[in-house]
Amino acid sequence: TFKNLVTKTNTPTGIRHAWTDFVDCVMMNDHHLPSPPFMLSLAYDHEKVEEVVHHPTRTGASESAIEIVAPTPPMGFNSWNFYHCNVDENELKTTGDLFISMGLKDLGYEFVNTDDCWQVQRLANRSLVADPVRFPSGITVLADYLHHKGLKLGVYTSQSSLTCQRRPASYKHELVDAQTFCDWGVDYLKIDDCGGERWPHLNESWIRFK
């Protein structure tokens, strides 16, 4: 779906979103590349969005812009392509250290995200347990370490019963997982769509995390 917003040269020309019920979308410039502000929420009134785009300095528009846009896409590091299941807390801490020493944080790179394999089981209260070998300090300590450096931590789950690597996932555990991630200080959540049984096509597990 594509909705035109403005047509002036070198300004955002529309919103592109991946499917009809997706909550985020991308503003594209004349070269069909994302242009800041990057993200808009389809939950907001499009007339308000157009008002912000056309008249960003009009009274009240700036407050609306703060609520509905982000200056960049989420930028950072995800562990999967390099580490696969061999990720651990020390590697993520080292990645965060490199963000600082290499000046990446100053350029907007702030997310240090672990992909699959950080979790091993659920407790009797249904909360997830981090791998005690690879994350012996726990996720909260890792999050605190990154937050102290001005960075953010992301974790991974799947909307099925098991993740792609057959670890416990979030289907029918969305509420407890969301609370757990908040309690740990997690800033970003990747929700995958594989592993476990083939749930109905209209599985909306990911929506429950909102």
Buried (B, 14 or more C-beta within 10 A) or exposed (E): EEBEBEEEEEBBBBBBBEEEEEEBBBBBBEEEEBBEBBBBEBEBEEEBBBBBBEEEEEEEBEEBBEEBBEEBEBEBBBBBEEBEBEBBBEBBBEBBBBBEEEEBBEEEBBBBBBBBBBBBEBEEEEBBBBBEEBBEBBBBBBBBBBBEBEBBBBBBBBBBBBBBBEBBBBBEBBEBBBEBBEEBBBBBBBBBEBBBEEBEEEEEBBEBBE
